[in-house]
Amino acid sequence: MDGGAPHRRAAGVHADVSLGVDAVRHVVGRMDRALPFTTASCDGSSATVWFADVVGHVRTGSDPLRPWRDALGGQMSQRHGVPVRPHVPAAFVLQWWCEVAATPIAYAAALGPWVLAPSPAGLGFELAHGLNPHRVVVEPGRVSLTAEPDPARRLELGHTAYLGLVSEVVAAYAPEVKMSSRQRWGVVSDLWDTTVRLAHGAAGEDVGSEPTRVSCCFIYALPGMRECAGCPRSGRGTSRH
């Protein structure tokens, strides 16, 4: 794609002309410096898993995230010395899938007046040895980046872009695992809200205590682990408004 030409916007996202690849690289650089544990980059590698490839496999009826779930389940079982039921790695992988999509969009909205809307071909991730995503890759020529001065409008547009990236995979996710609609779509909602909260914190805003989630990560099912602060089982988090 010609770096000087305007990029096609994602459906339902901002109508203005994209700011261009140099601006995208600038925003991703800002994001990379703000992220505490994850690297953001515009340079993919042979290890990059692109959203477009995952979505493409889902559309053919396959289950492209199954190997990730299985590998994580095996790693968890080995680490804890007990068999781990499949719903536990399934919850982790679903959360990570949504987190990768939410991260560049939420951080762009919090760190500046930007609506960043990657196409599936413009967003990827790479896994660490622990099988968590440790690198988010944004392909500058395959995203829309626009300026929006209204923070609420930025988040509205960003949320639309986020749902467009994750929903098709979420709807078909983990057919071998019994997962309620509340859990499945609660993950989608929770990870957006959590990532937006972290992004605003990275921008220096007061974000308060962690709210109670709708979904559960099931970490308490692992030996020696307890519910996290926002777990819906514990009720220790703050209420959402």
C-alpha positions in Angstrom: 0.0 0.0 0.0 1.3 3.5 -0.9 2.4 5.2 2.4 1.2 8.6 1.1 -2.3 7.5 0.2 -5.2 7.6 2.6 -6.1 4.2 4.0 -9.5 2.7 3.8 -11.3 3.1 7.2 -12.7 0.2 9.1 -16.5 -0.1 8.8 -18.3 2.1 11.2 -15.2 3.9 12.3 -14.1 7.5 11.8 -14.8 9.1 8.4 -11.8 11.4 8.3 -8.7 10.7 6.1 -6.1 8.6 7.9 -3.1 10.5 9.2 -0.7 8.2 7.4 2.0 5.6 8.2 4.5 8.0 9.9 1.8 9.1 12.3 0.9 5.5 13.0 4.6 4.7 13.8 4.6 7.7 16.2 1.5 6.6 18.0 2.8 3.0 18.3 6.1 4.3 19.7 4.2 6.3 22.3 2.2 3.2 23.1 5.3 1.1 23.4 6.8 3.5 26.0 3.6 3.5 28.0 3.0 -0.3 28.1 4.4 -1.9 31.3 4.8 -5.5 30.2 4.1 -5.7 26.5 6.0 -4.4 23.5 4.3 -2.6 20.7 5.9 -2.5 17.4 5.3 -1.8 13.7 7.6 -4.6 12.6 6.3 -8.1 12.3 8.4 -11.3 12.2 8.1 -15.0 11.4 6.6 -15.4 14.9 3.8 -12.9 14.3 0.3 -14.3 14.4 -2.0 -12.0 12.3 -5.6 -11.6 13.2 -6.5 -12.0 9.5 -5.1 -15.5 9.5 -7.0 -16.5 12.6 -10.2 -15.1 11.3 -9.7 -16.7 7.9 -9.3 -20.1 9.6 -12.5 -19.6 11.7 -14.4 -18.8 8.5 -13.5 -22.2 7.1 -14.9 -23.9 10.2 -11.5 -24.7 11.8 -10.4 -23.9 15.4 -7.1 -22.0 15.0 -6.7 -21.1 18.6 -7.0 -24.8 19.8 -3.3 -25.4 19.6 -2.7 -22.4 21.8 -5.2 -23.6 24.4 -3.8 -27.1 24.4 -0.2 -25.9 24.8 -1.2 -23.6 27.6 -3.2 -26.3 29.3 -0.2 -28.7 29.1 2.1 -26.0 30.5 -0.3 -25.3 33.4 -0.6 -29.0 34.2 3.2 -29.4 34.2 3.8 -26.4 36.3 1.1 -27.3 38.9 1.6 -31.0 38.9 -2.1 -31.8 38.3 -4.4 -32.1 35.3 -5.9 -28.7 34.4 -9.5 -28.7 33.1 -9.8 -27.2 29.6 -12.0 -24.3 30.6 -9.0 -22.7 32.5 -6.6 -22.3 29.5 -9.7 -21.5 27.3 -10.5 -18.5 29.6 -6.9 -17.3 29.5 -6.5 -17.5 25.7 -9.9 -15.8 25.1 -8.8 -12.9 27.4 -5.5 -12.6 25.7 -7.1 -12.6 22.2 -9.3 -9.7 23.3 -6.5 -7.9 25.1 -4.3 -7.8 22.0 -7.1 -6.2 20.0 -8.0 -3.7 22.8 -4.5 -2.6 23.6 -3.5 -0.5 20.6 -7.0 1.0 20.3 -7.4 1.9 23.9 -3.8 3.3 24.4 -4.1 5.4 21.2 -7.3 6.9 22.6 -5.9 7.6 26.0 -2.4 8.9 25.1 -3.6 11.3 22.4 -6.5 12.5 20.3 -6.4 9.3 18.2 -8.8 6.7 16.9 -6.6 3.8 15.8 -8.6 1.1 13.9 -6.5 -1.8 12.7 -7.8 -4.1 10.0 -7.4 -7.8 10.8 -4.4 -7.8 8.4 -2.9 -4.9 10.3 -2.8 -6.4 13.8 -0.8 -9.3 15.1 0.9 -10.6 18.2 3.8 -12.8 19.3 3.8 -15.2 22.3 6.3 -15.4 25.1 7.6 -18.7 26.5 4.8 -18.6 29.0 2.4 -18.5 26.0 1.1 -15.1 26.9 1.2 -12.3 24.2 4.3 -10.2 24.9 4.5 -8.3 21.6 1.7 -6.5 19.8 2.4 -5.7 16.1 0.6 -2.9 14.2 1.2 -2.8 10.5 1.1 0.9 9.6 -0.2 0.5 6.1 -3.2 -1.6 7.2 -4.8 0.6 9.9 -6.8 3.8 10.0 -5.6 6.5 12.3 -7.7 9.7 12.7 -7.8 12.6 15.1 -10.9 13.0 17.3 -10.9 15.7 20.0 -13.8 14.3 22.0 -12.5 11.6 24.4 -15.9 9.9 24.7 -16.3 9.8 20.9 -12.8 8.3 20.6 -13.7 5.5 23.0 -17.0 5.0 21.2 -15.3 4.7 17.8 -12.5 2.6 19.3 -15.0 0.2 20.9 -16.7 -0.3 17.5 -13.3 -1.1 16.0 -12.5 -3.5 18.8 -15.7 -5.5 18.4 -15.1 -5.7 14.7 -11.7 -7.4 15.4 -12.7 -9.9 18.1 -16.4 -10.8 17.7 -16.2 -13.4 14.8 -13.6 -15.4 16.6 -15.3 -15.1 20.0 -18.6 -16.4 18.6 -17.0 -19.6 17.4 -14.4 -20.0 20.2 -13.6 -23.2 22.0 -16.4 -25.5 20.9 -15.1 -28.3 23.2 -15.5 -26.1 26.3 -18.8 -25.4 27.9 -18.9 -21.6 28.1 -22.0 -19.5 28.8 -22.8 -16.5 26.8 -22.3 -14.4 29.9 -18.8 -15.7 30.3 -17.9 -15.5 26.6 -19.2 -12.0 25.9 -18.3 -10.9 29.4 -14.7 -11.5 28.5 -15.1 -9.2 25.5 -16.6 -6.4 27.7 -14.3 -6.9 30.6 -11.1 -6.8 28.6 -12.1 -3.6 26.8 -13.0 -1.9 30.1 -9.8 -3.2 31.8 -7.5 -2.1 28.9 -9.1 1.3 28.7 -8.6 1.7 32.5 -5.0 0.7 32.2 -4.5 3.0 29.3 -5.9 6.0 31.2 -3.7 5.1 34.1 -0.7 5.1 31.8 -1.7 8.5 30.6 -1.5 9.8 34.2 -5.2 9.7 35.1 -6.7 8.5 38.4 -8.5 5.3 37.6 -9.5 4.2 41.1 -9.8 0.6 42.2 -10.4 -2.3 39.9 -14.1 -2.9 39.2 -15.8 -6.3 39.5 -15.7 -8.2 36.2 -18.6 -10.0 34.6 -16.4 -12.9 33.4 -14.0 -15.2 35.4 -10.5 -16.2 34.5 -10.7 -19.4 36.7 -7.2 -18.8 38.1 -8.6 -20.0 41.5 -8.9 -23.5 40.0 -5.1 -23.8 39.9 -3.4 -25.2 43.0 -2.3 -22.5 45.4 -4.1 -19.7 43.5 -6.9 -17.5 44.7 -9.5 -15.3 43.1 -8.1 -12.0 41.8 -9.3 -8.6 43.0 -12.0 -8.1 40.4 -13.3 -11.7 40.4 -17.1 -11.9 40.2 -17.0 -14.7 42.7 -15.4 -12.6 45.4 -17.3 -9.3 45.2 -14.2 -7.4 46.3 -14.0 -5.1 43.3 -15.9 -1.9 43.0 -19.2 -1.7 41.2 -19.4 -0.5 37.6 -21.4 2.6 36.8 
